[in-house]
Amino acid sequence: MPDTAVAEFKPLSRTEMAARAARDIPEGWYVNLGIGIPTMIADHVPSEREVIFHSENGVLGMGPQPPKDQVDPWLINAGKQYVTLRKGGSFVHHADSFAMIRGGHIDLCVLGGFEVAENGDLANWATSENDTAPAVGGAMDLAAGAKRLWVLMEHTTKDGRSKVVHRCTYPLTAVGAVKRVYTNLAVLDVTERGFVVRDMAPGLSFEALQERTDAKLLQG
């Protein structure tokens, strides 16, 4: 007979993943959103909450994506996506933007990832030494300069290989920097003991989650 705990659970959609992470961002934090799923977080923070989104190309105070008929072609984020500017938002020089990052003024950075290891290592820019990506890019500065680093990514690859691993096999972006991981299956804190499960997709059992995870998981 099939394992009902496995059969009945439904992974979170990318929109639901972004909304889940958005709920955990405290009021008043300055937050950088990386390319990919993390950029969707800005769509899920209500206007009455004060969360200041930063983009390394020089935007401070980003809002959600605009409706298609209200696009400002000059207002984009680092991933070249159209964004809006919340009340009080501003534009700064590229160098000033990186001074905010390297000076430790960003409370949180949320990046995508190819792999996250149980010791907090992150690989998110290349999948081999022969990858076509020219360099690690601004993710390196963000991982090292932000006060906290969360990763938002799918739990497994398309062929079912775990992206939550004992040790990264891809070129590293940062060493020991990740504090929390949000996936379509779970929310995991990175601790001295390893990955601690804080939340799981509705209907998913701890045992089923462990089966889909390379690293050993601990119950919170």
DOPAMI-394925 format. One record per residue: residue in three letters; x, y, z of N, C-alpha, C in turn. Coordinates in steps of 0.001 Angstrom, whole numbers, padded with zeros to 6 digits, always signed. Example, Ala and Ser with C-alpha at 12.3 -4.5 7.8 and 13.67 -1.06 7.14 Angstrom:
<pts>
ALA+013190-005690+007800+012300-004500+007800+013200-003300+007800;SER+012850-002250+007080+013670-001060+007140+012900+000030+007870;
</pts>
This chain:
<pts>
MET+000846-001203+000000+000000+000000+000000+000880+001250+000000;PRO+000441+002340-000683+001254+003561-000722+001298+004246+000619;ASP+002376+004919+000881+002523+005719+002097+001624+006938+001958;THR+000544+006988+002755-000429+008085+002622+000206+009419+002929;ALA+001214+009462+003843+001878+010721+004186+002621+011276+002983;VAL+003109+010334+002116+003800+010762+000912+002800+011105-000177;ALA+001725+010281-000308+000781+010443-001397-000052+011713-001277;GLU-000336+012151-000055-001280+013236+000143-000648+014620+000199;PHE+000647+014725+000398+001228+016052+000546+001374+016738-000803;LYS+001330+018074-000762+001471+018868-001974+002586+019881-001759;PRO+003653+019825-002569+004729+020815-002423+004196+022219-002644;LEU+004830+023193-002013+004447+024580-002210+004821+025031-003620;SER+004010+025901-004188+004360+026521-005464+005421+027579-005208;ARG+006023+028099-006257+007028+029145-006082+006421+030389-005436;THR+005195+030700-005811+004514+031842-005196+004317+031607-003707;GLU+003914+030399-003338+003710+030065-001925+005029+030056-001164;MET+006104+029615-001804+007417+029639-001172+007831+031075-000842;ALA+007629+031981-001804+007990+033381-001586+007140+034004-000485;ALA+005849+033685-000482+004957+034217+000550+005339+033689+001927;ARG+005762+032425+001985+006169+031832+003274+007392+032540+003831;ALA+008367+032811+002984+009566+033519+003438+009237+034953+003829;ALA+008355+035596+003070+007988+036992+003348+007396+037150+004745;ARG+006639+036158+005182+005999+036244+006509+007018+036305+007641;ASP+008207+035764+007411+009201+035681+008483+010133+036892+008555;ILE+010014+037822+007623+010910+038984+007636+010394+040009+008647;PRO+011175+040359+009651+010721+041291+010692+010524+042712+010163;GLU+009690+043445+010833+009433+044847+010514+010730+045657+010610;GLY+010929+046534+009630+012052+047454+009677+013361+046952+009103;TRP+013403+045713+008628+014651+045181+008085+014922+045709+006681;TYR+016217+045884+006373+016680+046182+005021+017065+044856+004372;VAL+016445+044548+003230+016534+043209+002657+016915+043261+001183;ASN+017930+042487+000801+018296+042338-000601+017704+041029-001126;LEU+017096+041089-002305+016481+039911-002906+017267+039487-004134;GLY+017745+038245-004129+018521+037732-005246+017660+037389-006447;ILE+018312+037117-007560+017634+036787-008812+016896+035452-008681;GLY+015733+035359-009333+014956+034128-009316+013785+034219-008356;ILE+013488+033113-007677+012338+033060-006764+012407+034146-005693;PRO+013576+034486-005139+013608+035519-004090+012977+036850-004488;THR+013054+037233-005772+012478+038520-006171+010968+038555-005972;MET+010336+037387-005907+008888+037316-005725+008464+037696-004315;ILE+009414+037717-003373+009082+038037-001984+008473+039431-001872;ALA+008965+040382-002682+008471+041755-002616+006978+041844-002926;ASP+006436+040865-003656+005019+040865-004000+004141+040448-002825;HIS+004766+039974-001741+003984+039407-000645+004181+040130+000690;VAL+004722+041326+000630+004840+042155+001833+003825+043289+001710;PRO+002800+043320+002557+001763+044356+002462+002353+045756+002605;SER+001720+046724+001975+002225+048097+001975+002284+048695+003378;GLU+001459+048183+004298+001464+048730+005664+002648+048230+006490;ARG+003362+047212+005994+004564+046739+006688+005779+047480+006164;GLU+006694+047819+007061+007908+048524+006656+009056+047537+006529;VAL+009226+047030+005318+010384+046216+004949+011004+046906+003747;ILE+012268+047289+003855+012912+048089+002816+013757+047170+001935;PHE+013319+047006+000681+014016+046104-000236+015093+046854-001019;HIS+016252+046233-001077+017445+046815-001706+017835+045986-002922;SER+018286+046669-003969+018823+045991-005145+020213+046529-005426;GLU+021166+045629-005715+022562+046055-005814+022837+046981-006991;ASN+021898+047079-007948+022110+048026-009037+021751+049460-008637;GLY+021345+049673-007356+021171+051033-006875+019754+051461-006573;VAL+018922+050532-006112+017548+050866-005734+017350+050528-004265;LEU+016797+051456-003526+016491+051238-002112+015035+051616-001897;GLY+014226+050635-001485+012796+050875-001317+011980+050320-002464;MET+012379+049168-003003+011621+048534-004089+010263+048055-003605;GLY+009295+048141-004501+007986+047577-004241+007756+046362-005118;PRO+006517+045889-005202+006206+044714-006032+006317+045021-007520;GLN+006234+043982-008320+006264+044171-009764+005044+044973-010207;PRO+005191+045835-011215+004074+046666-011652+003134+045914-012584;PRO+001876+046365-012702+001005+045828-013753+001627+046117-015111;LYS+001320+045296-016099+001957+045423-017410+001708+046775-018057;ASP+000590+047429-017705+000284+048712-018324+000847+049893-017534;GLN+001626+049592-016467+002198+050659-015655+003712+050488-015482;VAL+004335+049877-016452+005773+049609-016384+006570+050888-016645;ASP+007559+051136-015775+008539+052196-016012+009797+051509-016538;PRO+010133+051692-017819+011268+050958-018399+012613+051295-017775;TRP+012698+052375-017011+013947+052772-016365+014078+052215-014942;LEU+013022+051581-014451+013039+051101-013064+013092+049572-013063;ILE+014293+049033-012845+014511+047588-012858+015343+047169-011652;ASN+015306+045884-011349+016169+045350-010295+017425+044755-010921;ALA+018253+044108-010097+019524+043575-010585+019342+042451-011594;GLY+018159+041820-011589+017866+040764-012549+017190+041273-013800;LYS+017164+042619-013973+016565+043270-015137+015054+043062-015216;GLN+014424+042846-014066+012969+042758-013999+012401+044128-013649;TYR+011241+044435-014180+010585+045697-013853+010067+045654-012419;VAL+010294+046739-011680+009841+046843-010298+009163+048194-010096;THR+008632+048389-008891+008064+049676-008513+008893+050254-007374;LEU+008616+051498-007029+009319+052163-005933+008288+052533-004869;ARG+008507+052067-003646+007588+052408-002560+007831+053837-002090;LYS+006853+054383-001403+006965+055743-000878+008215+055865-000015;GLY+009038+056887-000299+010284+057069+000431+011463+056363-000199;GLY+011231+055624-001295+012309+054913-001969+013270+055856-002667;SER+014433+055346-003037+015452+056207-003643+016357+055409-004569;PHE+017123+056164-005385+018131+055581-006259+019501+056046-005788;VAL+020487+055149-005860+021843+055515-005462+022827+055012-006509;HIS+024036+055529-006446+025099+055072-007343+025418+053602-007050;HIS+025844+052897-008086+026191+051485-007949+027223+051278-006831;ALA+028208+052151-006761+029244+052016-005727+028666+052211-004334;ASP+027725+053156-004184+027086+053370-002882+026249+052159-002489;SER+025620+051559-003484+024812+050375-003212+025673+049240-002653;PHE+026857+049050-003250+027747+047993-002752+028406+048388-001435;ALA+028517+049692-001177+029025+050125+000129+028041+049745+001229;MET+026743+049785+000915+025730+049336+001880+025911+047850+002179;ILE+026186+047080+001132+026360+045633+001306+027638+045328+002080;ARG+028756+045854+001605+030052+045529+002196+030239+046171+003568;GLY+029463+047213+003839+029551+047867+005146+028687+047238+006212;GLY+027983+046164+005868+027173+045457+006856+025860+046144+007188;HIS+025305+046916+006235+024073+047661+006489+022815+046921+006042;ILE+022967+045767+005398+021823+044984+004936+021508+043919+005983;ASP+020295+043961+006526+019916+043013+007586+019798+041588+007076;LEU+019326+041438+005845+019055+040104+005319+019241+040090+003815;CYS+019828+039034+003315+019864+038769+001879+019207+037411+001648;VAL+018330+037346+000641+017698+036082+000267+018154+035737-001145;LEU+018860+034626-001285+019404+034197-002574+018789+032875-003001;GLY+018853+032595-004294+018535+031269-004782+019744+030367-004589;GLY+019578+029080-004869+020708+028181-004660+020633+026923-005506;PHE+021809+026384-005843+021910+025062-006462+022086+023993-005385;GLU+022835+024341-004325+023053+023439-003192+023295+024268-001929;VAL+022788+023756-000802+023149+024294+000513+023558+023118+001384;ALA+024708+023250+002038+025220+022172+002890+024829+022404+004344;GLU+024891+021338+005116+024472+021399+006517+025369+022295+007369;ASN+026557+022642+006871+027428+023580+007595+027222+025024+007141;GLY+026227+025260+006264+025931+026615+005819+026623+027043+004546;ASP+027387+026159+003897+028010+026489+002620+026928+026655+001554;LEU+027160+027594+000634+026220+027850-000455+026912+027733-001805;ALA+026275+027030-002736+026702+027003-004136+025522+027486-004969;ASN+025681+028640-005630+024529+029158-006381+024894+029832-007700;TRP+026138+029666-008166+026493+030388-009391+026973+029505-010542;ALA+027398+028292-010257+027883+027405-011308+027655+025961-010887;THR+027413+025111-011884+027194+023696-011588+028388+022821-011954;SER+029477+023448-012441+030722+022725-012703+031811+023747-012989;GLU+033038+023299-013068+034149+024190-013389+034058+024696-014824;ASN+033257+024025-015656+033118+024415-017060+031815+025157-017323;ASP+031150+025626-016265+029892+026352-016423+030117+027627-017228;THR+029085+028061-017957+029207+029254-018797+029098+030553-018013;ALA+028711+030498-016740+028649+031723-015943+030047+032333-015854;PRO+030191+033651-016142+031530+034250-016188+032194+034381-014828;ALA+031407+034571-013766+031977+034771-012434+030878+034661-011394;VAL+031278+034640-010125+030320+034476-009033+029394+035678-008910;GLY+029848+036871-009278+028991+038049-009261+028735+038610-007878;GLY+027689+039443-007780+027389+040140-006531+026945+039239-005401;ALA+026564+037991-005709+026138+037067-004650+027237+036861-003616;MET+028481+036886-004056+029618+036713-003140+029652+037843-002113;ASP+029486+039092-002588+029478+040240-001682+028295+040171-000718;LEU+027140+039816-001240+025937+039754-000417+026042+038672+000654;ALA+026550+037500+000270+026674+036400+001229+027640+036745+002351;ALA+028675+037517+002012+029681+037881+003021+029310+039136+003791;GLY+028581+040075+003140+028345+041372+003754+027043+041533+004501;ALA+025995+040803+004096+024709+040928+004779+024791+040303+006169;LYS+023992+040825+007086+024013+040313+008454+023494+038884+008529;ARG+022562+038533+007617+021988+037187+007594+021779+036764+006145;LEU+021886+035473+005896+021654+034946+004557+020653+033798+004624;TRP+019541+033971+003910+018574+032898+003715+018632+032463+002263;VAL+018287+031205+002012+018240+030685+000647+016828+030190+000358;LEU+016325+030542-000812+014989+030154-001261+015156+029367-002551;MET+014831+028073-002526+015082+027217-003692+014190+025991-003638;GLU+014065+025298-004768+013380+024009-004795+014191+023010-003962;HIS+013497+022048-003359+014175+021088-002488+015013+020088-003280;THR+014565+019767-004489+015283+018808-005327+015396+019343-006759;THR+016297+018751-007525+016414+019082-008942+015267+018423-009703;LYS+015168+018701-010998+014101+018122-011815+014190+016599-011864;ASP+015403+016059-011717+015542+014599-011736+015520+013995-010332;GLY+015136+014797-009332+014925+014273-007989+016123+014285-007071;ARG+017246+014862-007510+018433+014901-006649+018289+016007-005614;SER+018624+015694-004371+018490+016667-003278+019445+017844-003449;LYS+018926+019048-003193+019754+020260-003204+020139+020657-001777;VAL+019580+019953-000806+019909+020138+000613+020855+018996+000960;VAL+022151+019302+001094+023167+018257+001053+024073+018249+002295;HIS+024771+017117+002439+025771+017007+003500+026938+017940+003209;ARG+027456+017907+001966+028510+018805+001535+028251+019194+000075;CYS+028512+020438-000264+028296+020919-001629+029283+020259-002593;THR+028792+019959-003787+029650+019395-004825+029932+020414-005925;TYR+029218+021533-005941+029412+022583-006933+030350+023663-006398;PRO+030907+024509-007275+031772+025604-006808+031033+026495-005810;LEU+031701+026841-004723+031040+027579-003643+030918+029066-003941;THR+029819+029619-003473+029603+031065-003472+030080+031647-002141;ALA+029797+030946-001048+030154+031403+000294+030318+030203+001208;VAL+031151+030367+002222+031437+029299+003181+030744+029599+004508;GLY+029908+028670+004953+029284+028772+006269+028414+029989+006487;ALA+027785+030507+005432+027057+031775+005535+025552+031621+005713;VAL+024983+030532+005241+023524+030383+005231+022982+030106+006632;LYS+021927+030822+007002+021292+030649+008307+019957+029917+008227;ARG+019279+030025+007080+017970+029386+006943+017726+029066+005477;VAL+016987+027966+005226+016649+027542+003879+015140+027357+003775;TYR+014562+027959+002741+013144+027776+002426+013054+026987+001132;THR+012339+025878+001142+012137+025104-000079+010639+024871-000268;ASN+010296+024174-001339+008894+023843-001575+008407+022721-000663;LEU+009326+022160+000147+008952+021092+001076+009091+021480+002541;ALA+009992+022417+002864+010258+022669+004276+010971+023991+004509;VAL+010991+024382+005785+011824+025485+006257+012851+024873+007201;LEU+014138+025113+006906+015221+024495+007665+016150+025561+008212;ASP+016460+025473+009497+017478+026337+010084+018821+025627+010043;VAL+019875+026372+009740+021231+025835+009755+021821+026119+011133;THR+022140+025069+011869+022654+025202+013227+023983+024466+013357;GLU+024590+024566+014510+025837+023856+014759+025639+022341+014685;ARG+024422+021892+014900+024111+020454+014838+023738+019996+013440;GLY+023493+020946+012530+023058+020606+011180+021714+021244+010876;PHE+020979+020665+009927+019681+021200+009524+018606+020829+010544;VAL+017913+021829+011059+016802+021612+011973+015509+022010+011259;VAL+014541+021108+011208+013289+021351+010507+012381+022235+011347;ARG+011985+023388+010799+011102+024321+011502+009676+024261+010988;ASP+009494+023839+009724+008161+023791+009134+008222+022853+007939;MET+007079+022261+007592+007015+021363+006442+005755+021648+005641;ALA+005783+021262+004369+004607+021409+003516+003453+020618+004120;PRO+002237+021130+004009+001079+020433+004582+000976+018990+004097;GLY+000812+018078+005042+000653+016670+004701+001942+015886+004579;LEU+003086+016567+004633+004378+015884+004484+004876+015407+005843;SER+005302+014151+005922+005856+013620+007158+007355+013882+007236;PHE+007884+013838+008448+009331+014018+008620+010088+012927+007880;GLU+009577+011711+007925+010245+010583+007274+010290+010776+005756;ALA+009184+011270+005173+009142+011500+003731+010083+012639+003336;LEU+010183+013642+004189+011106+014740+003919+012544+014248+003945;GLN+012880+013407+004933+014242+012877+005029+014593+012026+003802;GLU+013633+011283+003284+013876+010463+002097+014279+011302+000890;ARG+013833+012543+000863+014108+013434-000264+015299+014363-000007;THR+016002+014126+001100+017070+015028+001529+018368+014272+001708;ASP+019449+014774+001107+020756+014125+001242+021307+014286+002655;ALA+021190+015489+003214+021718+015740+004550+020804+015141+005623;LYS+021388+014840+006768+020596+014367+007891+019796+015541+008465;LEU+018509+015306+008742+017644+016322+009289+017378+016076+010770;LEU+017195+017141+011507+016868+017071+012928+015517+017730+013155;GLN+014722+017159+014023+013415+017728+014334+013578+018859+015343;GLY+012919+019983+015077+013033+021144+015962+012202+021005+017213;
</pts>
